[in-house]
């Protein structure tokens, strides 16, 4: 007996062949799941970046308004006269 894949497979019993078959299916399915997760991750990463860019202007405007409403007489409020943001 040699240690080649075909010789090993030839000397296997039915139960061992069944285990090899199940492990092969599990390996293929794990690769499919990995590929699907990679696609979903890339899509969600681009959506998250787009969301963060859109929310940055909204949050900076809200911070500017909050500063001037709650602390109108502070040095920070007096030195922050303009809001630099995009209109979304």
N, C-alpha and C positions, 0 to 999 in steps of 0.2 A: 504494500500500500504506500502510495506517495501522498504528499501533502499538497495536492492541487485542489482547486475548488470542485472540479468535476469528480475527482476520486472521493473527496469527502462527501459530496452530495450522493454519490452512488452507494456509499456505505451507511447512509442514514436510514433510520426506520421511518415509518409513516408519521409518528408523533413529532420527531425531530424536523422532518420536512414541513409539517404544519407550522411549527414554531418559526422556522426560517421564513415561511411565507407571510405569517402575521407580522413579523418584525420588518420585513420588506415593505409591506403596506403601511405600517406605522411610520417608517422612515420617509416614504413618499408623501404621506399626509402631513408630516411635520414640516417638510419643505414647502408644501402648498400653504400651510398656515403662516409660515414665516414670510413668504412672499406677499400674502394678503395683508399681513400686519405692517410690512414695510410700505406698501402702497397707501394704506390708511394713515400711517404716521406721516408720510410726506405730504399728503393732502391736508391733514389737520395742522401741520406745522405752517404751511402757507396760509391757511385760513386764520391761524392765530396771529401771524405777523400782520395780515391785513386788518384784523380787528384791533390790534394794538396801535397801529398807525392811525386808525380812525378815532379811537378813544383818547389818544394823546392830546388832541386838540380840545376835545370836550372837557377832559379832566383839567387841563391847564387853564382853560377859561373859568371853570368852576373854582379852582384854587385862587385865581385872580379876584373873582367876585367875592369869595369868602374873606379874603384878606382885607378888601376894602369895606366890606359890610361889618365885620366884627372888630377890626382894628383900624379904624379910619385915621386916627391921630398918631400912629406909630411911625417910626423912622422908615421901617420897611415899606409901609403903605405909601408914604410920601415919596420914597425913592422909586417905587414901582408905579410909574404913571401910565405905562402902555402895556397892552397885552399883545404879544406877538404870536399869532396863531392863524391857522388856515380856516377858512369858512367852509364847513361841511354841512 
